[in-house]
């Protein structure tokens, strides 16, 4: 149980940090990187399931799905809050 929670937090941290670096060029801070990564993992896992994509690759596969989901999440949030245009801050 505790090990699973730690794995989720580490995956969330890595995926959120990488996604925030790719999308804005800097991290958003430890708590927000974890939140974005965890939400991204949920989004990525859900979309992979809908598309019929089996997520394999163990830890690295989890990070890749969470990273892709976090990027989509950050893109969607920026689109909503920038009035429909993508902008870097």
Secondary structure, 3 states (H helix, E strand, C coil): CHHHHHHHHHHHHHHHHHHHHHHHCCCCCHHHHHHHHHHHHHHHHHHHHHHCCCCCCHHHHHHHHHHHHHHHHHHHHHHHHCCCCCCCC
